């Protein structure tokens, strides 16, 4: 029950932030991306620390990636900030408005517990990050979707395996 409620609250918070930015006139491609970054594991995921700006990470590499599609290729990336390893989602290539979704599983059931979305028309887009763990319970995956969907959606393309 806790996870379902948390998913609903996380999704609702993202919608409210996006709606607020639209009403305030701050949305658009950049405003929508900022609103999306405030949903999900921006600062933490059920107490697991997060990384607000994954572009500041060092020692970055691609852990897994999905198939190349006309909408882009989804990747789970990892890197370090202040000596701590984080993972995040990224899409490269493709064109048109689409979202990259980064799903986080923290209890090992390979069902998302937290998720971050970023929507953009840029060639490369990424999400915020979540701290990695040596525990097999924690896993990440990313996908490309046309709008604000999850990787389990029938419209998801270029889905990575869980990492």
SEFIDO-95495 format. One record per residue (C-alpha): residue in three letters; x, y, z. Coordinates in steps of 0.001 Angstrom, whole numbers, plus 500000, padded with zeros to 6 digits. Example, Ala and Ser with C-alpha at 12.3 -4.5 7.8 and 13.67 -1.06 7.14 Angstrom:
<atoms>
<atom aa="ALA" X="512300" Y="495500" Z="507800"/>
<atom aa="SER" X="513670" Y="498940" Z="507140"/>
</atoms>
This chain:
<atoms>
<atom aa="UNK" X="500000" Y="500000" Z="500000"/>
<atom aa="UNK" X="502831" Y="502401" Z="500818"/>
<atom aa="UNK" X="504448" Y="502154" Z="497401"/>
<atom aa="UNK" X="501166" Y="502618" Z="495510"/>
<atom aa="UNK" X="500384" Y="505677" Z="497580"/>
<atom aa="UNK" X="503908" Y="506991" Z="497046"/>
<atom aa="UNK" X="503655" Y="506475" Z="493275"/>
<atom aa="UNK" X="500387" Y="508365" Z="493212"/>
<atom aa="UNK" X="501800" Y="511157" Z="495356"/>
<atom aa="UNK" X="504949" Y="511405" Z="493218"/>
<atom aa="UNK" X="502954" Y="511531" Z="489989"/>
<atom aa="UNK" X="500477" Y="514007" Z="491466"/>
<atom aa="UNK" X="503292" Y="516256" Z="492674"/>
<atom aa="UNK" X="504810" Y="516302" Z="489193"/>
<atom aa="UNK" X="501477" Y="517178" Z="487617"/>
<atom aa="UNK" X="500886" Y="519961" Z="490144"/>
<atom aa="UNK" X="504336" Y="521441" Z="489584"/>
<atom aa="UNK" X="503881" Y="521316" Z="485816"/>
<atom aa="UNK" X="500371" Y="522794" Z="486060"/>
<atom aa="UNK" X="501671" Y="525557" Z="488311"/>
<atom aa="UNK" X="504425" Y="526422" Z="485888"/>
<atom aa="UNK" X="501947" Y="526474" Z="483008"/>
<atom aa="UNK" X="499659" Y="528810" Z="484937"/>
<atom aa="UNK" X="502593" Y="531006" Z="485882"/>
<atom aa="UNK" X="503698" Y="531088" Z="482253"/>
<atom aa="UNK" X="507091" Y="529538" Z="482994"/>
<atom aa="UNK" X="506546" Y="526303" Z="481082"/>
<atom aa="UNK" X="507622" Y="525611" Z="477571"/>
<atom aa="UNK" X="510364" Y="523184" Z="476711"/>
<atom aa="UNK" X="512650" Y="524397" Z="479488"/>
<atom aa="UNK" X="509845" Y="524974" Z="482000"/>
<atom aa="UNK" X="508387" Y="521522" Z="481380"/>
<atom aa="UNK" X="511814" Y="519944" Z="481848"/>
<atom aa="UNK" X="512306" Y="521837" Z="485117"/>
<atom aa="UNK" X="508848" Y="520773" Z="486296"/>
<atom aa="UNK" X="509601" Y="517172" Z="485396"/>
<atom aa="UNK" X="512873" Y="517284" Z="487270"/>
<atom aa="UNK" X="511082" Y="518266" Z="490448"/>
<atom aa="UNK" X="509007" Y="515077" Z="490332"/>
<atom aa="UNK" X="510465" Y="511749" Z="491391"/>
<atom aa="UNK" X="513888" Y="511204" Z="492914"/>
<atom aa="UNK" X="515111" Y="514776" Z="492557"/>
<atom aa="UNK" X="516476" Y="514955" Z="496071"/>
<atom aa="UNK" X="515684" Y="511483" Z="497397"/>
<atom aa="UNK" X="513684" Y="508309" Z="496778"/>
<atom aa="UNK" X="512247" Y="506870" Z="499995"/>
<atom aa="UNK" X="515212" Y="508311" Z="501864"/>
<atom aa="UNK" X="517796" Y="507288" Z="499234"/>
<atom aa="UNK" X="519831" Y="510395" Z="498327"/>
<atom aa="UNK" X="519474" Y="511866" Z="494867"/>
<atom aa="UNK" X="521516" Y="513943" Z="492456"/>
<atom aa="UNK" X="519789" Y="517116" Z="491271"/>
<atom aa="UNK" X="522027" Y="517776" Z="488251"/>
<atom aa="UNK" X="523481" Y="514632" Z="486690"/>
<atom aa="UNK" X="525568" Y="516757" Z="484299"/>
<atom aa="UNK" X="527862" Y="517583" Z="487239"/>
<atom aa="UNK" X="528880" Y="513929" Z="487715"/>
<atom aa="UNK" X="532394" Y="512702" Z="486930"/>
<atom aa="UNK" X="533622" Y="509290" Z="485790"/>
<atom aa="UNK" X="530413" Y="508888" Z="483785"/>
<atom aa="UNK" X="529639" Y="505699" Z="481861"/>
<atom aa="UNK" X="526683" Y="503920" Z="480293"/>
<atom aa="UNK" X="525594" Y="500946" Z="482420"/>
<atom aa="UNK" X="522921" Y="499605" Z="480010"/>
<atom aa="UNK" X="521049" Y="500875" Z="476993"/>
<atom aa="UNK" X="517940" Y="499989" Z="475042"/>
<atom aa="UNK" X="517658" Y="499513" Z="471295"/>
<atom aa="UNK" X="518117" Y="502459" Z="468944"/>
<atom aa="UNK" X="514795" Y="503828" Z="467666"/>
<atom aa="UNK" X="513691" Y="506847" Z="465652"/>
<atom aa="UNK" X="512710" Y="508435" Z="469005"/>
<atom aa="UNK" X="516182" Y="507876" Z="470460"/>
<atom aa="UNK" X="518122" Y="505370" Z="472541"/>
<atom aa="UNK" X="517447" Y="505068" Z="476277"/>
<atom aa="UNK" X="520428" Y="504655" Z="478604"/>
<atom aa="UNK" X="521038" Y="504193" Z="482299"/>
<atom aa="UNK" X="524146" Y="506244" Z="483092"/>
<atom aa="UNK" X="526293" Y="506193" Z="486215"/>
<atom aa="UNK" X="528791" Y="508620" Z="487625"/>
<atom aa="UNK" X="530135" Y="510150" Z="490810"/>
<atom aa="UNK" X="529386" Y="513322" Z="492736"/>
<atom aa="UNK" X="531390" Y="514017" Z="495889"/>
<atom aa="UNK" X="532684" Y="510428" Z="495846"/>
<atom aa="UNK" X="529184" Y="508888" Z="495777"/>
<atom aa="UNK" X="527907" Y="506888" Z="492786"/>
<atom aa="UNK" X="524539" Y="507781" Z="491224"/>
<atom aa="UNK" X="522487" Y="506496" Z="488310"/>
<atom aa="UNK" X="520135" Y="508427" Z="485999"/>
<atom aa="UNK" X="518291" Y="508098" Z="482703"/>
<atom aa="UNK" X="519327" Y="509621" Z="479396"/>
<atom aa="UNK" X="518111" Y="509503" Z="475801"/>
<atom aa="UNK" X="520439" Y="510166" Z="472879"/>
<atom aa="UNK" X="519589" Y="510615" Z="469221"/>
<atom aa="UNK" X="516144" Y="510678" Z="467728"/>
<atom aa="UNK" X="514029" Y="513738" Z="467268"/>
<atom aa="UNK" X="510722" Y="515293" Z="468190"/>
<atom aa="UNK" X="509200" Y="515898" Z="471577"/>
<atom aa="UNK" X="509633" Y="512905" Z="473832"/>
<atom aa="UNK" X="510337" Y="512043" Z="477429"/>
<atom aa="UNK" X="513071" Y="510042" Z="479060"/>
<atom aa="UNK" X="511842" Y="508163" Z="482120"/>
<atom aa="UNK" X="514142" Y="506934" Z="484884"/>
<atom aa="UNK" X="512551" Y="504308" Z="487129"/>
<atom aa="UNK" X="513995" Y="503268" Z="490491"/>
<atom aa="UNK" X="513236" Y="499990" Z="492288"/>
<atom aa="UNK" X="514404" Y="499975" Z="495894"/>
<atom aa="UNK" X="512901" Y="496707" Z="497196"/>
<atom aa="UNK" X="513955" Y="494164" Z="494549"/>
<atom aa="UNK" X="510559" Y="493426" Z="492977"/>
<atom aa="UNK" X="511532" Y="495120" Z="489680"/>
<atom aa="UNK" X="508522" Y="497404" Z="489873"/>
<atom aa="UNK" X="509212" Y="501137" Z="490036"/>
<atom aa="UNK" X="509095" Y="502775" Z="493445"/>
<atom aa="UNK" X="510154" Y="506240" Z="492235"/>
<atom aa="UNK" X="510450" Y="507754" Z="488784"/>
<atom aa="UNK" X="511769" Y="510927" Z="487181"/>
<atom aa="UNK" X="510674" Y="512316" Z="483815"/>
<atom aa="UNK" X="512213" Y="514906" Z="481531"/>
<atom aa="UNK" X="510460" Y="516001" Z="478345"/>
<atom aa="UNK" X="512293" Y="517830" Z="475576"/>
<atom aa="UNK" X="512931" Y="518141" Z="471855"/>
<atom aa="UNK" X="516710" Y="518281" Z="472370"/>
<atom aa="UNK" X="518905" Y="515545" Z="470849"/>
<atom aa="UNK" X="520164" Y="514487" Z="474305"/>
<atom aa="UNK" X="518063" Y="514702" Z="477459"/>
<atom aa="UNK" X="518565" Y="513326" Z="480964"/>
<atom aa="UNK" X="516856" Y="513006" Z="484326"/>
<atom aa="UNK" X="517920" Y="513612" Z="487869"/>
<atom aa="UNK" X="519750" Y="510750" Z="489570"/>
<atom aa="UNK" X="519464" Y="508396" Z="492518"/>
<atom aa="UNK" X="522280" Y="506922" Z="494592"/>
<atom aa="UNK" X="523363" Y="503428" Z="493567"/>
<atom aa="UNK" X="523803" Y="500519" Z="495982"/>
<atom aa="UNK" X="525673" Y="497236" Z="496089"/>
<atom aa="UNK" X="522381" Y="495611" Z="497165"/>
<atom aa="UNK" X="520566" Y="493652" Z="494455"/>
<atom aa="UNK" X="517342" Y="495178" Z="495765"/>
<atom aa="UNK" X="518135" Y="498547" Z="494179"/>
<atom aa="UNK" X="517799" Y="498709" Z="490397"/>
<atom aa="UNK" X="517329" Y="501321" Z="487685"/>
<atom aa="UNK" X="515903" Y="501337" Z="484170"/>
<atom aa="UNK" X="515179" Y="503998" Z="481585"/>
<atom aa="UNK" X="512959" Y="504310" Z="478546"/>
<atom aa="UNK" X="511814" Y="506736" Z="475875"/>
<atom aa="UNK" X="508113" Y="507606" Z="475708"/>
<atom aa="UNK" X="506205" Y="510189" Z="473675"/>
<atom aa="UNK" X="504795" Y="511938" Z="476761"/>
<atom aa="UNK" X="504522" Y="511529" Z="480533"/>
<atom aa="UNK" X="504253" Y="507717" Z="480650"/>
<atom aa="UNK" X="506096" Y="504937" Z="482467"/>
<atom aa="UNK" X="508386" Y="502284" Z="481009"/>
<atom aa="UNK" X="505632" Y="499676" Z="481479"/>
<atom aa="UNK" X="503361" Y="501692" Z="479144"/>
<atom aa="UNK" X="502526" Y="500214" Z="475748"/>
<atom aa="UNK" X="503881" Y="503389" Z="474091"/>
<atom aa="UNK" X="507365" Y="503039" Z="475610"/>
<atom aa="UNK" X="510206" Y="502488" Z="473142"/>
<atom aa="UNK" X="513882" Y="501774" Z="473712"/>
<atom aa="UNK" X="513486" Y="500295" Z="477189"/>
<atom aa="UNK" X="516688" Y="499333" Z="479016"/>
<atom aa="UNK" X="516875" Y="496193" Z="481106"/>
<atom aa="UNK" X="516917" Y="496713" Z="484876"/>
<atom aa="UNK" X="520429" Y="497485" Z="486089"/>
</atoms>
